[in-house]
Amino acid sequence: MKHILVALFVVLGMAGCATTSEVTTVDDRARLVVYEAPVDAVLYVDGLSMGMASNYSSKKGALAIESGTHEIEIRNSNRSFYSERVFLGPGILKTVVLR
């Protein structure tokens, strides 16, 4: 009986020693910011619409893009305001200012 009680206390004591850990990940994707885009301008990356260019007008609202070479275009239904083929590395912030 004494051995059973000792074993029980050991198991209960170990249960209280559970450790926790915190895992953090770093988002090192490149970011794209567009300033002064017309209200009807749409942002395209590699031919895919990313939505209204004005949605990406601050560092906080920047578009995260995987590293690599990309075709960036900003246009509306009538004209292209900006078009460039760029290489964006990890952590790079690409700023496009339309005037």
C-alpha positions as a Markdown table, in Angstrom:
| # | Residue | x | y | z |
|---|---|---|---|---|
| 1 | Met | 0.0 | 0.0 | 0.0 |
| 2 | Lys | 2.9 | 2.3 | 0.9 |
| 3 | His | 4.4 | 1.7 | -2.6 |
| 4 | Ile | 1.1 | 2.5 | -4.3 |
| 5 | Leu | 0.8 | 5.8 | -2.4 |
| 6 | Val | 4.4 | 6.8 | -3.3 |
| 7 | Ala | 3.8 | 6.0 | -6.9 |
| 8 | Leu | 0.6 | 8.0 | -6.9 |
| 9 | Phe | 2.4 | 11.0 | -5.4 |
| 10 | Val | 5.2 | 10.8 | -8.0 |
| 11 | Val | 2.7 | 10.6 | -10.9 |
| 12 | Leu | 0.7 | 13.6 | -9.5 |
| 13 | Gly | 3.9 | 15.5 | -8.9 |
| 14 | Met | 5.1 | 15.0 | -12.4 |
| 15 | Ala | 1.8 | 16.1 | -13.8 |
| 16 | Gly | 2.3 | 19.5 | -12.2 |
| 17 | Cys | 5.7 | 19.8 | -13.9 |
| 18 | Ala | 4.4 | 20.1 | -17.4 |
| 19 | Thr | 6.4 | 22.6 | -19.5 |
| 20 | Thr | 5.1 | 25.0 | -22.1 |
| 21 | Ser | 7.0 | 26.4 | -25.0 |
| 22 | Glu | 6.3 | 29.3 | -27.3 |
| 23 | Val | 7.0 | 29.1 | -31.0 |
| 24 | Thr | 7.2 | 32.2 | -33.1 |
| 25 | Thr | 7.6 | 32.4 | -36.8 |
| 26 | Val | 9.0 | 35.3 | -38.8 |
| 27 | Asp | 7.3 | 36.4 | -42.0 |
| 28 | Asp | 10.2 | 37.5 | -44.1 |
| 29 | Arg | 8.3 | 37.7 | -47.4 |
| 30 | Ala | 8.8 | 40.7 | -49.5 |
| 31 | Arg | 6.2 | 43.5 | -49.3 |
| 32 | Leu | 4.7 | 45.8 | -51.9 |
| 33 | Val | 3.2 | 49.2 | -51.1 |
| 34 | Val | 1.4 | 51.5 | -53.6 |
| 35 | Tyr | 1.0 | 55.2 | -53.0 |
| 36 | Glu | -1.2 | 57.7 | -54.8 |
| 37 | Ala | -3.0 | 55.1 | -57.0 |
| 38 | Pro | -6.2 | 56.3 | -58.7 |
| 39 | Val | -9.3 | 55.1 | -57.0 |
| 40 | Asp | -10.2 | 52.7 | -59.8 |
| 41 | Ala | -6.7 | 51.2 | -60.2 |
| 42 | Val | -6.2 | 47.5 | -59.7 |
| 43 | Leu | -2.9 | 45.9 | -58.7 |
| 44 | Tyr | -1.8 | 42.8 | -60.7 |
| 45 | Val | 1.1 | 40.5 | -59.7 |
| 46 | Asp | 2.1 | 38.0 | -62.2 |
| 47 | Gly | -1.1 | 38.6 | -64.1 |
| 48 | Leu | -3.3 | 37.9 | -61.1 |
| 49 | Ser | -5.6 | 40.6 | -59.7 |
| 50 | Met | -4.7 | 41.5 | -56.1 |
| 51 | Gly | -7.6 | 43.9 | -55.8 |
| 52 | Met | -7.7 | 47.7 | -55.6 |
| 53 | Ala | -4.2 | 49.2 | -55.5 |
| 54 | Ser | -5.4 | 51.7 | -52.8 |
| 55 | Asn | -5.8 | 48.7 | -50.4 |
| 56 | Tyr | -2.0 | 48.5 | -50.3 |
| 57 | Ser | -1.2 | 52.1 | -49.4 |
| 58 | Ser | 0.6 | 51.7 | -46.1 |
| 59 | Lys | 3.4 | 49.5 | -44.7 |
| 60 | Lys | 0.8 | 47.9 | -42.4 |
| 61 | Gly | -1.5 | 47.1 | -45.4 |
| 62 | Ala | 1.4 | 46.0 | -47.7 |
| 63 | Leu | 1.0 | 43.0 | -49.9 |
| 64 | Ala | 3.2 | 40.2 | -48.9 |
| 65 | Ile | 4.8 | 38.4 | -51.8 |
| 66 | Glu | 7.0 | 35.3 | -51.9 |
| 67 | Ser | 10.6 | 36.0 | -52.9 |
| 68 | Gly | 11.4 | 35.9 | -56.6 |
| 69 | Thr | 10.9 | 37.7 | -59.9 |
| 70 | His | 7.5 | 39.2 | -60.4 |
| 71 | Glu | 5.6 | 41.2 | -63.0 |
| 72 | Ile | 3.9 | 44.1 | -61.2 |
| 73 | Glu | 1.2 | 46.1 | -63.0 |
| 74 | Ile | -1.2 | 48.8 | -61.8 |
| 75 | Arg | -4.0 | 49.5 | -64.3 |
| 76 | Asn | -7.7 | 50.3 | -64.7 |
| 77 | Ser | -9.9 | 49.3 | -67.6 |
| 78 | Asn | -8.6 | 52.2 | -69.8 |
| 79 | Arg | -4.8 | 52.3 | -69.2 |
| 80 | Ser | -1.8 | 51.0 | -67.5 |
| 81 | Phe | -0.3 | 53.3 | -64.8 |
| 82 | Tyr | 2.7 | 51.2 | -63.9 |
| 83 | Ser | 4.4 | 48.0 | -65.2 |
| 84 | Glu | 7.7 | 46.6 | -64.0 |
| 85 | Arg | 9.4 | 43.2 | -63.8 |
| 86 | Val | 11.2 | 43.1 | -60.4 |
| 87 | Phe | 13.1 | 40.7 | -58.2 |
| 88 | Leu | 12.0 | 40.9 | -54.6 |
| 89 | Gly | 14.2 | 39.2 | -52.0 |
| 90 | Pro | 13.3 | 38.2 | -48.4 |
| 91 | Gly | 12.3 | 41.1 | -46.3 |
| 92 | Ile | 12.4 | 43.7 | -49.1 |
| 93 | Leu | 9.9 | 46.5 | -49.2 |
| 94 | Lys | 9.1 | 47.6 | -52.7 |
| 95 | Thr | 7.4 | 51.0 | -52.9 |
| 96 | Val | 5.5 | 52.2 | -56.0 |
| 97 | Val | 4.5 | 55.9 | -56.1 |
| 98 | Leu | 2.1 | 56.9 | -58.9 |
| 99 | Arg | 1.9 | 60.5 | -59.8 |
